[in-house]
Amino acid sequence: MLVMFLAVPERGLAQHQPTWLNKGAAIEWLRQNGFDTHGLRSGGAFCYRLTALDAYGAADLARQMVDRLLARASYRRSRRDRMRPVPYIWVKGHPEPIPLAAPARGAPMSSP
């Protein structure tokens, strides 16, 4: 699966990770896996291999990884620059990108 970022202020740290893809490699990964790249901007991406029961379970695992990554990055950074993920996750074999934001949980309640 691929988690893309619009902004990665400390790119040097990301580039040392084995899961990091530069923007050209990220776009190429999307093309090779049948995703539309028209109008898509990228500052680079992390490509993860995860095991899950389905694409939505894999996306949930990726959300957790992104949340931890953003939390760690917020403590390291003294500048206002922040990592900004693209609002979608691409899962190989799934036809459409999946929203990065988790679906709302719970049930609507009304007053009597």
ZAMARGU-4260 file (C-alpha; in steps of 0.2 Angstrom, whole numbers, plus 5000, padded with zeros to 4 digits):
<rodrens>
0) 5000/5000/5000 | 5005/5018/4997 | 5003/5033/5009 | 5008/5049/5000 | 5013/5066/5007
5) 5012/5083/5000 | 5025/5090/5012 | 5039/5081/5021 | 5049/5095/5029 | 5064/5084/5035
10) 5065/5074/5019 | 5083/5068/5023 | 5076/5058/5038 | 5062/5050/5027 | 5074/5046/5013
15) 5084/5034/5025 | 5069/5023/5028 | 5068/5008/5017 | 5049/5011/5014 | 5052/5028/5007
20) 5048/5032/4988 | 5053/5049/4980 | 5039/5058/4971 | 5043/5050/4954 | 5044/5032/4961
25) 5028/5035/4971 | 5018/5041/4955 | 5026/5026/4945 | 5020/5014/4959 | 5002/5021/4957
30) 5003/5019/4938 | 5010/5001/4939 | 4996/4996/4950 | 4982/5004/4939 | 4978/5020/4949
35) 4974/5037/4940 | 4988/5049/4943 | 4980/5064/4934 | 4982/5080/4944 | 4990/5071/4959
40) 5004/5080/4968 | 5017/5071/4978 | 5031/5076/4989 | 5035/5057/4991 | 5027/5042/4999
45) 5029/5027/5011 | 5026/5010/5003 | 5021/4997/5016 | 5018/4979/5015 | 5005/4974/5028
50) 4994/4959/5030 | 4976/4961/5033 | 4960/4953/5029 | 4954/4966/5016 | 4959/4983/5009
55) 4949/4992/5022 | 4958/4983/5036 | 4975/4987/5028 | 4970/5005/5026 | 4966/5005/5045
60) 4983/4998/5049 | 4991/5012/5038 | 4981/5025/5047 | 4988/5019/5063 | 5006/5020/5056
65) 5002/5038/5049 | 4995/5044/5066 | 5011/5038/5075 | 5022/5045/5062 | 5013/5062/5063
70) 5014/5062/5082 | 5032/5058/5082 | 5036/5072/5069 | 5026/5085/5079 | 5038/5083/5094
75) 5054/5084/5083 | 5050/5099/5073 | 5053/5116/5080 | 5047/5124/5064 | 5029/5126/5059
80) 5032/5115/5044 | 5022/5099/5046 | 5021/5083/5037 | 5005/5084/5026 | 4998/5067/5020
85) 4987/5066/5005 | 4970/5062/5010 | 4970/5044/5002 | 4978/5028/5004 | 4981/5017/4989
90) 4980/4998/4992 | 4987/4986/4978 | 4973/4976/4971 | 4959/4988/4977 | 4952/4998/4963
95) 4950/5015/4971 | 4959/5025/4984 | 4953/5023/5002 | 4951/5039/5012 | 4965/5042/5025
100) 4952/5049/5038 | 4944/5035/5047 | 4925/5032/5045 | 4914/5039/5058 | 4910/5027/5072
105) 4895/5026/5083 | 4876/5028/5080 | 4866/5044/5078 | 4856/5047/5094 | 4840/5058/5095
110) 4832/5065/5110 | 4815/5058/5116
</rodrens>
